Amino acid sequence: MLEVNGLEVYHGWVQALHGVSLKVSRGELVAVLGPNGAGKSTLLGTLAGLYKPAGGEIILKGRSVTRRPPEYMVRQGIALVPERREIFTSLTVYDNLILGAYHRYHSGKADIRRDAGMILDLFPALRGREDQPAGMLSGGLQQMLAIGRGLMSRPSFLLLDEPSTGLAPLVVKEIMASLAALKKTGVAVVLVEQNTKAALKVADRALVVERGRVALSGTADNMLKDTRVQEAYLGRARPAVS
């Protein structure tokens, strides 16, 4: 289990997170919703070790990993797929995947090749493109590659930051379906997403972050029915009172 208790994070003098808490269990998908600038990406970056919290605690599998560096977090089973994908466009698809397993490259090359094959099974649209430069892929394929690269580290917890940004609806649907399939393997997912409807369709639980604080939380089904979520994030107006 990944447990976050009272997380406080600053960017310079600006406080980005105010006492954020959440729990994520094995095989669970938790969606983190909210407006731009709410602190969602900061939350993921802190869990991945990119930002050092000023307060609170991050507990992974019963042990505190608060303020540990990114390379330590990867080895402990946390992988971040950043916003805008950040793939290496001049390298091939296969080389991008291999880089996701850099921390175990010298000790398990055969396992790494098998893992790459599993990624291609999860995202069959990438198969046959292994030798193609990643920069020549469409936006949707690049996002699949970015997720696949994250999975190559064999994470217990996969952190996804806005995977649907700039993608066509059919591609978004395909990526969300792959996340639903991923849950069945036991990998837990923390999904930051602006596409609230798509996120809640595949999530088990969700929380809404506003101005660095958790404003709402609950099961995905209950969040879909919550009028506050409907009005703010699903574009459904409150019925007029006659």
Phi and psi in degrees as a GROMACS rama.xvg file:
@    title "Ramachandran Plot"
@    xaxis  label "Phi"
@    yaxis  label "Psi"
@TYPE xy
-104.588  124.964  LEU-2
-128.606  130.549  GLU-3
-119.286  125.939  VAL-4
-123.948  114.497  ASN-5
58.4272  45.4544  GLY-6
-71.0375  127.981  LEU-7
-121.621  122.57  GLU-8
-135.204  137.753  VAL-9
-117.934  146.728  TYR-10
-113.215  99.7985  HIS-11
66.5784  -124.323  GLY-12
-92.3255  -5.42245  TRP-13
-93.763  126.155  VAL-14
-84.5755  121.236  GLN-15
-94.1966  -33.0819  ALA-16
-128.236  135.217  LEU-17
-120.729  92.073  HIS-18
62.9267  41.1457  GLY-19
-76.7197  134.066  VAL-20
-132.685  144.764  SER-21
-164.412  163.141  LEU-22
-132.189  141.261  LYS-23
-133.934  124.548  VAL-24
-101.373  167.404  SER-25
-56.529  132.298  ARG-26
72.0895  16.6876  GLY-27
-107.423  144.731  GLU-28
-113.423  117.941  LEU-29
-112.133  121.596  VAL-30
-91.6442  136.393  ALA-31
-112.69  112.757  VAL-32
-111.076  165.511  LEU-33
146.739  168.15  GLY-34
-72.2025  168.799  PRO-35
-61.1332  141.373  ASN-36
79.942  9.30732  GLY-37
-79.5151  -17.7771  ALA-38
110.83  7.75369  GLY-39
-64.8764  -47.9089  LYS-40
-66.8274  -33.9091  SER-41
-62.7262  -38.3397  THR-42
-60.3055  -48.5565  LEU-43
-64.0418  -43.4285  LEU-44
-61.5986  -35.416  GLY-45
-69.9399  -41.3928  THR-46
-63.0172  -31.0354  LEU-47
-85.3608  -3.93954  ALA-48
90.7228  5.74292  GLY-49
-75.3608  -30.8792  LEU-50
-120.319  142.225  TYR-51
-95.8095  121.043  LYS-52
-70.9799  146.124  PRO-53
-84.7991  -19.7222  ALA-54
-158.808  165.511  GLY-55
90.4946  -176.438  GLY-56
-145.857  143.789  GLU-57
-114.091  120.382  ILE-58
-116.914  123.659  ILE-59
-118.977  118.068  LEU-60
52.4611  41.125  LYS-61
86.7428  -0.861625  GLY-62
-122.448  143.089  ARG-63
-72.8078  129.016  SER-64
-122.528  22.0352  VAL-65
-60.7383  132.347  THR-66
66.9829  20.1075  ARG-67
-80.9154  150.887  ARG-68
-74.5414  163.924  PRO-69
-56.8313  -41.6115  PRO-70
-64.0554  -33.0162  GLU-71
-67.2817  -42.8182  TYR-72
-64.4872  -37.8225  MET-73
-61.9709  -45.1097  VAL-74
-65.334  -25.4818  ARG-75
-87.9685  -3.86411  GLN-76
108.597  20.5061  GLY-77
-115.659  124.477  ILE-78
-125.271  134.101  ALA-79
-107.535  127.934  LEU-80
-103.469  104.726  VAL-81
-74.5605  163.17  PRO-82
-62.4971  147.396  GLU-83
67.3188  14.7633  ARG-84
70.7706  -48.7806  ARG-85
56.2519  39.6261  GLU-86
-79.2778  165.974  ILE-87
-93.6956  100.48  PHE-88
-66.5123  -27.4283  THR-89
-83.7184  -13.6916  SER-90
-91.374  160.827  LEU-91
-74.0163  166.506  THR-92
-57.1315  -46.5117  VAL-93
-63.6993  -42.3254  TYR-94
-65.1932  -35.5044  ASP-95
-61.613  -41.917  ASN-96
-63.0905  -45.1987  LEU-97
-61.0869  -35.5362  ILE-98
-61.7027  -26.8483  LEU-99
-66.4944  -16.947  GLY-100
-113.275  27.5829  ALA-101
-58.5063  -32.3215  TYR-102
-74.8351  -10.0698  HIS-103
-130.042  19.9599  ARG-104
-62.7451  -44.7282  TYR-105
-79.116  -16.0472  HIS-106
-105.477  -7.66501  SER-107
-155.152  54.4694  GLY-108
-64.1288  -37.2129  LYS-109
-66.1047  -41.742  ALA-110
-62.9633  -38.7945  ASP-111
-64.056  -41.239  ILE-112
-63.3317  -40.3055  ARG-113
-64.0469  -41.7049  ARG-114
-62.7991  -39.9279  ASP-115
-61.6939  -38.7055  ALA-116
-63.1858  -37.3596  GLY-117
-66.5547  -36.5637  MET-118
-64.0579  -40.8164  ILE-119
-68.2059  -27.7764  LEU-120
-70.6281  -38.154  ASP-121
-69.3121  -36.2582  LEU-122
-122.965  76.8633  PHE-123
-61.6214  -19.1229  PRO-124
-65.4438  -18.9914  ALA-125
-85.4339  -17.7678  LEU-126
-67.0376  137.134  ARG-127
90.234  -7.60996  GLY-128
-111.562  13.3919  ARG-129
-56.5729  -34.2881  GLU-130
-95.1219  4.91052  ASP-131
-85.3845  138.955  GLN-132
-58.6954  134.274  PRO-133
-62.193  -27.3386  ALA-134
-67.7266  -14.5205  GLY-135
-89.2925  -4.84443  MET-136
-77.3399  155.12  LEU-137
-68.1146  167.292  SER-138
-58.5351  -40.5172  GLY-139
-65.343  -42.6802  GLY-140
-68.1491  -35.6973  LEU-141
-63.0877  -38.0244  GLN-142
-67.5156  -40.8922  GLN-143
-60.4433  -40.7729  MET-144
-64.2438  -41.8105  LEU-145
-62.285  -42.165  ALA-146
-65.854  -42.3634  ILE-147
-61.4649  -40.7433  GLY-148
-61.7393  -40.1341  ARG-149
-62.6412  -39.3947  GLY-150
-70.3852  -21.834  LEU-151
-65.0765  -17.0578  MET-152
-81.5006  -0.0430561  SER-153
57.8811  56.0382  ARG-154
-76.0858  152.293  PRO-155
-86.713  -27.796  SER-156
-132.126  120.463  PHE-157
-106.507  123.478  LEU-158
-103.568  120.486  LEU-159
-116.467  124.461  LEU-160
-108.933  104.351  ASP-161
53.704  57.0832  GLU-162
-68.5684  -17.3145  PRO-163
-92.439  -1.85358  SER-164
-57.7676  123.776  THR-165
75.7793  10.9109  GLY-166
-104.574  152.404  LEU-167
-68.26  151.653  ALA-168
-54.3794  -39.415  PRO-169
-66.1387  -35.5865  LEU-170
-70.331  -40.4292  VAL-171
-59.0555  -43.4166  VAL-172
-61.1335  -40.5794  LYS-173
-66.5209  -40.9313  GLU-174
-67.5659  -42.0774  ILE-175
-64.2697  -35.8697  MET-176
-64.6816  -36.2761  ALA-177
-67.6955  -33.7052  SER-178
-68.3526  -39.1022  LEU-179
-62.4459  -38.9374  ALA-180
-69.1792  -35.3985  ALA-181
-63.6849  -37.3518  LEU-182
-55.9269  -36.4172  LYS-183
-67.3164  -17.784  LYS-184
-84.92  -6.19153  THR-185
101.906  -8.9114  GLY-186
-73.0071  131.179  VAL-187
-89.9883  146.867  ALA-188
-127.388  131.627  VAL-189
-110.122  114.415  VAL-190
-112.946  110.931  LEU-191
-88.8037  125.443  VAL-192
-153.352  133.866  GLU-193
-81.6829  -26.7406  GLN-194
-79.2971  83.9374  ASN-195
-60.5266  -43.507  THR-196
-62.6654  -45.7516  LYS-197
-63.8761  -40.5694  ALA-198
-65.6325  -43.8229  ALA-199
-70.6045  -22.2311  LEU-200
-68.7723  -28.5041  LYS-201
-108.309  -11.7671  VAL-202
-79.5528  153.769  ALA-203
-89.1976  -43.747  ASP-204
-136.617  164.652  ARG-205
-149.305  155.002  ALA-206
-138.053  147.979  LEU-207
-105.966  125.76  VAL-208
-107.301  126.716  VAL-209
-133.131  124.825  GLU-210
52.6201  40.315  ARG-211
80.691  6.75998  GLY-212
-125.683  150.618  ARG-213
-77.0449  112.792  VAL-214
-90.7499  -33.7435  ALA-215
-146.103  152.663  LEU-216
-156.694  155.538  SER-217
163.912  -174.833  GLY-218
-67.8869  156.805  THR-219
-60.9453  -40.3463  ALA-220
-60.8994  -45.0462  ASP-221
-67.3817  -35.3981  ASN-222
-67.573  -36.1288  MET-223
-63.9066  -30.8904  LEU-224
-88.1277  -14.5392  LYS-225
-69.3247  123.703  ASP-226
-62.607  -30.6339  THR-227
-66.5303  -40.1  ARG-228
-69.1316  -41.9157  VAL-229
-59.8151  -44.7565  GLN-230
-72.2165  -39.6319  GLU-231
-84.2741  -33.2565  ALA-232
-126.024  -12.7402  TYR-233
-113.296  0.833157  LEU-234
69.5009  27.3999  GLY-235
-106.27  118.823  ARG-236
-77.3228  149.719  ALA-237
-67.5462  134.208  ARG-238
-56.4928  140.774  PRO-239
-68.3774  142.925  ALA-240
-93.8016  123.286  VAL-241
